[in-house]
């Protein structure tokens, strides 16, 4: 697996949704209160959105620097 493949997977919305589903299932299994579980999953999704935005902007800037679209 090369660097580009890893970056594509990390910025995938499907990856972040799967991660939230996994964490939510674990929190439910360990009887974590609903309010805490909601806060934890919100933090994960916020982090995922930020990472995807940073990488997307980087790709856009790199494409503009190279003169490609």
C-alpha positions in Angstrom: 0.0 0.0 0.0 1.6 3.3 -1.1 1.3 6.7 0.4 -1.4 7.9 -2.0 -3.6 4.9 -1.3 -3.4 5.5 2.5 -4.2 9.2 2.1 -7.2 8.3 -0.1 -8.5 5.9 2.5 -8.0 8.3 5.4 -9.9 11.0 3.6 -12.7 8.8 2.7 -16.1 9.5 4.3 -16.8 5.8 4.3 -13.8 5.2 6.5 -14.8 7.8 9.0 -18.4 6.5 9.1 -17.1 2.9 9.6 -14.8 4.2 12.4 -17.7 6.0 14.1 -19.9 2.9 13.8 -17.2 0.7 15.4 -16.5 3.1 18.2 -20.3 3.5 18.9 -20.7 -0.2 19.1 -17.8 -0.5 21.6 -19.2 2.4 23.7 -22.6 0.6 23.7 -21.0 -2.7 24.7 -19.2 -1.1 27.6 -22.4 0.7 28.7 -21.1 4.2 28.2 -23.9 6.8 28.7 -25.6 8.0 25.5 -24.5 11.6 26.0 -20.9 10.7 26.3 -21.1 8.4 23.3 -22.6 11.2 21.2 -19.8 13.6 22.2 -17.1 11.0 21.4 -18.6 10.2 17.9 -19.0 14.0 17.2 -15.4 14.6 18.0 -14.3 11.7 15.7 -16.4 13.1 12.8 -15.2 16.6 13.3 -11.6 15.3 13.2 -12.4 13.3 10.0 -13.8 16.3 8.3 -10.8 18.4 9.2 -8.4 15.8 7.9 -10.3 15.4 4.6 -10.4 19.2 4.1 -6.7 19.6 4.8 -5.7 16.9 2.3 -8.2 18.2 -0.3 -6.8 21.7 -0.1 -3.3 20.3 -0.3 -4.1 18.3 -3.5 -5.8 21.4 -5.0 -2.8 23.6 -4.2 -0.4 21.1 -5.6 -2.4 20.8 -8.8 -2.5 24.5 -9.2 1.2 24.8 -8.7 1.9 22.2 -11.3 -0.5 23.8 -13.8 -2.9 20.9 -13.9 -6.6 20.8 -13.0 
